Amino acid sequence: MTENRPDVVSKILKLKNEKKAVILAHYYQTGDIQDIADYIGDSLGLAQKAQHTDADVIVFAGVNFMAETAKILNPSKKVVVPDLEAGCSLADNCPENDFKAFIDRHPGHVVISYINCSSRVKALSDVICTSSNAVRIVESYPKDQKIIFAPDKNLGAYINGKTGRNMVLWDATCEVHDVLTIEMVIKLKQENPDAKIIAHPECKGVILQMADFIGSTTALLDFTSRDDRRKFIVATESGIIHQMKKKNPEKEFIIVPADKTCMCNDCPYMKLNTIRKLYLCLKNEQPEIILPQALMKKARKPILKMLELST
């Protein structure tokens, strides 16, 4: 395809109308994808939007567990993604068979799984959560209820601290957040003493202890809009900076970098999606998310329970 970007955008908009499609994009997508999306959000917002869409075709610009969630909530609709290789380190590090054995070793435990997991792990769970609603969902159970929390141990430890629980944690982390170091946060704070530190709860505990505010991707975005500070050190994926700058052009946002080679922290899976791939997947209606009906039926129950508890 040799068209320039404006041509691709106009073709996407034309195809979207012709096919009665909706484009859902996560905050970690590139700015051009965010700008063309009908809805931009975090995992909870995207699941809520997918639940109520009347579109015939859902184009999901995110990682595949998110697109699977949209398919589970809309089993009769076509769900397509720009790149099938857009996976997730958390989902990869929580295989279905190993997780089933882990559950079997902890009888009597409710299973709360973070949405960053495969559809098969969702099907083994009692309820799903996101970083937006995890505390609320955990606290919906009695204090003495034994709980397994998977797959993100950093998020699980943060929730344990917030709620006073002692949930059993699956041992996995998000590579995008876990790679961030306290040394870099301290360095940026020393260089920018007037900046507030904001962090996603998937970060290591030592980073969260330094943060002025901890929250989901949407919560971080909202905080930077309502807070009167004009400079923020942001400990999460780089993609959210696009929306932060759009909403607050007068403020400065400094991403905590993954390493010393660049001032960035990009999810390699999220960034597999491009505006060109989005155009091609809408044009060809491929790659399509296909899941067995029995699996979708089983996985739908814990997702719907999450959505009910989030209203």
C-alpha positions in Angstrom: 0.0 0.0 0.0 1.6 3.3 -1.1 -1.1 5.7 0.1 -0.1 8.5 2.5 -1.6 8.7 5.9 -4.5 11.0 5.1 -5.5 8.6 2.3 -5.4 5.7 4.7 -7.5 7.5 7.3 -10.1 8.5 4.7 -10.3 4.9 3.5 -10.7 3.6 7.0 -13.5 6.0 7.7 -15.2 5.0 4.5 -14.9 1.3 5.2 -16.1 1.7 8.7 -19.3 3.3 7.5 -19.9 0.8 4.8 -19.4 -2.2 7.1 -21.1 -0.6 10.1 -17.9 -1.2 12.1 -16.7 0.3 15.4 -13.0 0.9 16.1 -12.0 0.4 19.8 -8.5 1.3 20.8 -6.5 1.1 24.0 -4.6 4.1 25.4 -1.3 2.3 24.6 -1.9 2.4 20.9 0.0 4.9 18.7 -1.4 8.3 18.5 -2.7 8.0 14.9 -4.7 4.9 15.9 -6.1 6.7 19.0 -7.1 9.6 16.8 -9.2 7.5 14.4 -10.8 5.3 17.1 -14.5 5.7 18.0 -13.6 4.9 21.6 -10.4 5.0 23.4 -10.1 3.5 26.9 -8.5 1.1 29.4 -9.5 -2.5 29.7 -12.6 -1.8 31.8 -13.9 0.9 29.5 -13.2 -1.1 26.4 -15.1 -4.1 27.9 -18.0 -1.9 28.8 -18.1 -0.4 25.3 -17.8 -3.8 23.7 -20.7 -5.1 25.8 -23.1 -2.4 24.5 -22.0 -1.8 20.9 -24.6 -2.2 18.1 -21.9 -2.4 15.4 -21.7 -5.4 13.1 -17.9 -5.5 13.1 -15.6 -4.7 16.0 -12.1 -3.6 15.0 -10.1 -4.0 18.2 -6.8 -2.1 18.3 -5.1 -3.4 21.4 -3.7 -6.8 22.5 -5.5 -10.1 21.8 -6.9 -10.8 25.3 -8.8 -7.5 24.9 -10.2 -8.6 21.5 -11.1 -12.0 22.9 -13.1 -10.3 25.7 -15.0 -8.3 23.0 -15.7 -11.6 21.2 -16.9 -13.3 24.4 -19.3 -10.5 25.0 -20.4 -10.5 21.4 -20.3 -14.1 20.2 -22.4 -13.4 17.1 -20.4 -10.4 15.9 -17.2 -10.4 13.9 -14.2 -9.2 15.9 -11.0 -8.4 13.9 -7.6 -7.2 15.0 -4.7 -5.5 13.2 -2.1 -8.1 14.2 -2.7 -11.5 15.8 0.8 -11.5 17.2 -0.2 -8.7 19.6 -0.1 -10.8 22.7 0.7 -10.0 26.4 3.5 -11.1 28.7 1.0 -11.6 31.6 -1.3 -13.8 29.5 1.7 -15.8 28.2 3.0 -16.4 31.7 -0.2 -17.9 33.0 -0.8 -21.1 31.0 -4.2 -22.7 31.4 -3.0 -26.1 32.6 -0.5 -24.7 35.1 -3.2 -22.3 36.5 -5.7 -25.1 36.8 -3.1 -27.1 38.9 -2.5 -24.0 41.0 -6.2 -23.6 41.7 -6.4 -27.3 42.6 -3.6 -26.8 45.2 -5.7 -24.1 46.9 -9.2 -25.5 47.5 -11.8 -23.2 48.9 -10.4 -20.1 47.2 -12.3 -17.7 45.1 -10.4 -17.1 41.8 -10.2 -13.4 40.8 -8.3 -13.0 37.6 -7.0 -9.7 36.2 -8.4 -9.2 32.7 -4.8 -9.5 31.3 -5.1 -13.2 30.8 -6.3 -15.7 28.1 -9.9 -16.6 27.6 -9.1 -20.1 28.9 -7.9 -18.7 32.2 -10.9 -16.4 32.4 -13.0 -19.6 32.0 -11.3 -21.0 35.2 -12.1 -17.9 37.2 -15.0 -16.8 39.4 -14.7 -13.1 38.5 -12.5 -10.9 36.3 -11.2 -7.5 37.4 -9.2 -4.6 35.9 -6.9 -2.2 37.6 -9.9 0.2 37.7 -12.2 -2.0 39.7 -9.9 -4.6 41.4 -10.2 -3.2 44.9 -13.9 -2.9 44.6 -14.2 -6.5 43.4 -11.9 -7.9 46.0 -13.8 -6.0 48.7 -17.1 -7.5 47.5 -16.1 -10.7 49.2 -16.0 -11.2 53.0 -12.8 -10.5 54.8 -12.4 -14.2 55.6 -12.9 -15.4 52.1 -9.7 -17.0 50.7 -8.8 -15.6 47.3 -6.4 -16.5 44.5 -5.4 -13.5 42.5 -3.7 -13.9 39.1 -1.7 -13.3 37.0 -0.1 -9.9 38.1 1.7 -10.3 41.4 2.5 -6.5 41.6 -1.1 -5.6 41.2 -2.1 -8.3 43.6 0.4 -7.1 46.2 -0.9 -3.5 45.8 -4.5 -4.7 46.4 -3.4 -6.8 49.4 -2.0 -3.6 50.9 -5.0 -1.5 50.1 -7.6 -4.0 51.4 -5.7 -5.8 54.2 -6.1 -9.1 52.5 -3.7 -12.0 52.1 -4.6 -13.2 48.6 -2.6 -16.0 47.1 -0.7 -14.5 44.2 0.2 -16.1 40.9 3.9 -15.3 40.1 3.9 -13.1 36.9 4.3 -9.5 36.0 3.7 -7.1 33.1 7.1 -6.7 31.4 6.3 -3.1 30.5 5.7 -2.0 34.1 8.0 -4.4 36.0 11.0 -3.3 34.0 10.8 0.3 35.4 13.4 0.9 38.2 13.3 2.9 41.3 16.7 4.3 40.4 15.3 6.0 37.3 12.3 7.3 39.2 14.6 8.9 41.8 16.8 10.4 39.1 13.8 11.9 37.3 12.5 13.3 40.6 15.8 14.8 41.5 15.9 16.5 38.0 12.3 17.6 38.3 11.5 18.3 42.0 8.4 20.1 41.1 6.8 17.1 39.3 4.3 14.7 40.8 5.0 11.0 40.4 2.0 9.0 39.1 2.2 5.2 38.6 0.1 2.3 37.4 -0.3 -0.4 40.1 1.4 -3.0 37.9 4.7 -1.3 38.8 7.0 -2.7 41.5 6.0 -1.9 45.1 9.1 0.3 45.7 8.0 2.6 42.8 4.4 2.7 44.1 5.7 3.8 47.5 7.2 6.9 45.9 4.1 7.8 43.9 1.9 10.7 44.6 -0.9 9.0 42.9 -1.5 5.3 41.9 -4.3 4.3 39.5 -5.5 2.6 36.3 -4.6 4.1 32.9 -7.9 6.1 32.9 -7.4 7.2 36.5 -3.9 8.5 35.7 -5.3 10.5 32.8 -8.1 11.9 34.9 -5.7 12.8 37.7 -3.4 14.8 35.4 -6.4 16.8 34.2 -7.8 17.7 37.6 -4.6 18.2 39.5 -3.1 21.7 39.5 0.5 20.5 39.2 2.0 21.3 35.8 4.6 18.6 35.6 4.2 14.8 36.0 6.6 11.8 36.0 4.5 9.0 34.5 5.3 5.4 35.4 3.3 3.4 32.8 3.3 2.7 29.0 4.2 5.6 26.7 1.0 5.6 24.7 -1.0 7.4 27.4 1.1 10.5 27.0 -0.7 11.2 23.7 -4.0 11.7 25.5 -2.4 13.5 28.4 -0.9 16.1 26.1 -4.2 16.4 24.1 -6.2 17.1 27.2 -3.6 19.2 28.9 -1.3 20.9 26.3 0.0 23.4 28.9 1.4 20.6 31.1 4.6 18.6 30.9 4.7 14.8 31.0 7.9 12.8 31.6 7.7 9.1 31.0 9.8 6.8 33.1 11.9 5.1 30.5 12.4 1.3 30.2 16.1 1.9 29.7 18.7 4.6 29.1 18.5 4.4 25.3 15.3 6.5 24.9 12.8 8.4 27.0 10.1 5.9 26.2 8.4 2.8 27.6 6.6 1.1 24.8 4.7 -2.2 25.0 6.2 -4.3 22.1 2.9 -6.1 21.7 0.7 -3.0 21.6 3.0 -1.3 19.1 2.7 -4.2 16.6 -0.6 -2.6 15.6 -0.2 0.2 12.9 -2.6 2.4 11.0 -1.8 0.4 7.9 -2.6 -2.9 9.5 -5.8 -1.4 10.9 -6.8 -0.5 7.4 -6.1 -3.9 6.0 -7.9 -5.8 8.8 -11.0 -3.6 8.3 -10.8 -4.0 4.5 -10.3 -7.8 4.6 -12.1 -8.5 7.9 -9.1 -10.5 8.9 -7.4 -11.6 11.2 -10.6 -12.6 13.0 -10.9 -13.7 16.6 -12.4 -17.2 16.6 -13.2 -18.9 19.9 -15.1 -22.1 20.7 -18.7 -21.5 21.7 -18.4 -23.6 24.9 -15.3 -21.6 26.0 -17.0 -18.3 25.3 -20.0 -19.4 27.3 -17.9 -20.3 30.3 -15.6 -17.3 30.1 -18.6 -14.9 29.7 -19.9 -15.6 33.3 -16.9 -14.1 35.2 -16.7 -11.2 32.8 -20.3 -10.3 33.2 -19.9 -10.6 37.0 -17.1 -8.0 36.8 -19.3 -5.7 34.7 -22.2 -6.0 37.1 -19.9 -5.2 40.1 -18.5 -2.2 38.2 -21.8 -0.3 37.6 
